Amino acid sequence: MFGFKSRYLQLLETIVKQNRIIIQNENLILAKLDIEGVNMGKVEDAIAALRAEVEAETSVEQSAIKLIQSLADQVLANVGDPDAILEVVAKIKASSDALAAAVVANTEPAAPAQ
C-alpha cells in the first residue's frame, strides 16, 4: 500500500518539476518575444520614416520639375516681350533663392507665386 502511494507521490513530484521547467522556459520564450517585438517595432518605425522621406523627396523633385517646365514655357511664350522675360527671370531668381534656403534648412520650399 505504501509502495503505491510512494510511487504515486514520486510521479507527482516529477510532474511538478517538469511543469516548473516548462513554465520557466515559457517565461524565457515570452521575454525573448517581448524583446524581439520591441526590436521589430523599432525596425517598423525606421521603415516608416524612410518611406516618408522617400515620398517627400519624390514630391520635392516633382515640384522642381514642374517649376522648371513652367518657367521654360513662360520664356518660350514671351520671347518677343523683354519685360515679360525679365518677369520670368525674377521668378526664376526667387524660386532659386527659395530652393537654396530650403536645402540649407532641410525643408520643402514654399510653392512659387504664379
C-alpha positions as CSV (number, residue, x, y, z in Angstrom):
1,M,0.0,0.0,0.0
2,F,2.7,2.4,1.0
3,G,4.7,1.5,-2.1
4,F,1.9,2.6,-4.4
5,K,1.5,5.9,-2.5
6,S,5.2,6.4,-2.6
7,R,5.4,5.8,-6.3
8,Y,2.4,8.0,-6.9
9,L,4.0,10.9,-4.9
10,Q,7.3,10.4,-6.8
11,L,5.4,10.7,-10.1
12,L,3.5,13.8,-8.9
13,E,6.8,15.4,-7.8
14,T,8.3,14.6,-11.2
15,I,5.3,16.1,-13.0
16,V,5.6,19.2,-10.8
17,K,9.3,19.6,-11.5
18,Q,8.7,19.2,-15.2
19,N,5.9,21.8,-15.1
20,R,8.2,24.2,-13.3
21,I,10.8,23.7,-16.0
22,I,8.1,24.2,-18.7
23,I,6.9,27.4,-17.1
24,Q,10.5,28.7,-16.8
25,N,11.1,28.0,-20.4
26,E,7.8,29.7,-21.4
27,N,8.8,32.7,-19.4
28,L,12.1,32.8,-21.2
29,I,10.4,32.5,-24.6
30,L,7.9,35.2,-23.7
31,A,10.7,37.5,-22.6
32,K,12.6,36.9,-25.8
33,L,9.5,37.5,-27.9
34,D,8.8,40.7,-26.0
35,I,12.4,41.9,-26.7
36,E,12.0,40.9,-30.4
37,G,8.7,42.7,-30.5
38,V,10.4,45.9,-29.3
39,N,13.2,45.5,-31.9
40,M,10.6,44.8,-34.6
41,G,8.8,48.0,-33.6
42,K,11.9,50.0,-34.0
43,V,12.6,48.4,-37.4
44,E,9.0,49.2,-38.5
45,D,9.3,52.8,-37.3
46,A,12.6,53.2,-39.2
47,I,11.0,51.8,-42.4
48,A,8.0,54.1,-42.0
49,A,10.3,57.1,-41.5
50,L,12.4,56.1,-44.6
51,R,9.2,55.7,-46.6
52,A,8.1,59.2,-45.6
53,E,11.5,60.6,-46.6
54,V,11.4,58.9,-50.0
55,E,7.8,60.2,-50.6
56,A,8.9,63.8,-49.5
57,E,12.0,63.6,-51.7
58,T,9.9,62.4,-54.7
59,S,7.4,65.2,-54.1
60,V,10.1,67.8,-54.0
61,E,11.7,66.5,-57.2
62,Q,8.4,66.5,-59.0
63,S,7.7,70.1,-57.8
64,A,11.1,71.2,-59.1
65,I,10.5,69.5,-62.5
66,K,7.1,71.2,-62.8
67,L,8.6,74.6,-61.8
68,I,11.4,74.3,-64.4
69,Q,9.0,73.2,-67.1
70,S,6.6,76.1,-66.2
71,L,9.4,78.6,-66.4
72,A,10.7,77.3,-69.7
73,D,7.2,77.5,-71.1
74,Q,6.8,81.1,-69.9
75,V,10.2,82.1,-71.5
76,L,9.1,80.5,-74.8
77,A,5.7,82.1,-74.7
78,N,7.3,85.6,-74.2
79,V,10.3,85.5,-76.5
80,G,9.3,88.8,-78.2
81,D,8.5,90.6,-74.9
82,P,11.6,91.7,-73.0
83,D,9.5,92.9,-70.0
84,A,7.8,89.5,-69.7
85,I,11.2,87.8,-70.0
86,L,12.5,90.0,-67.1
87,E,9.5,89.0,-65.0
88,V,10.2,85.3,-65.7
89,V,13.9,85.9,-64.8
90,A,12.7,87.4,-61.5
91,K,10.5,84.3,-60.8
92,I,13.5,82.1,-61.5
93,K,15.7,84.1,-59.1
94,A,13.0,84.0,-56.4
95,S,12.5,80.2,-56.9
96,S,16.2,79.6,-56.9
97,D,16.7,81.6,-53.7
98,A,13.7,79.8,-52.0
99,L,15.1,76.4,-53.1
100,A,18.6,77.2,-51.9
101,A,17.2,78.3,-48.5
102,A,15.1,75.2,-48.2
103,V,18.1,73.0,-48.9
104,V,20.1,74.8,-46.3
105,A,17.2,74.5,-43.8
106,N,16.4,70.9,-45.0
107,T,12.7,71.8,-45.6
108,E,10.5,71.8,-48.6
109,P,10.3,75.2,-50.3
110,A,7.0,77.1,-50.5
111,A,5.1,77.0,-53.7
112,P,6.2,79.8,-56.0
113,A,3.8,82.6,-56.8
114,Q,2.4,82.4,-60.3
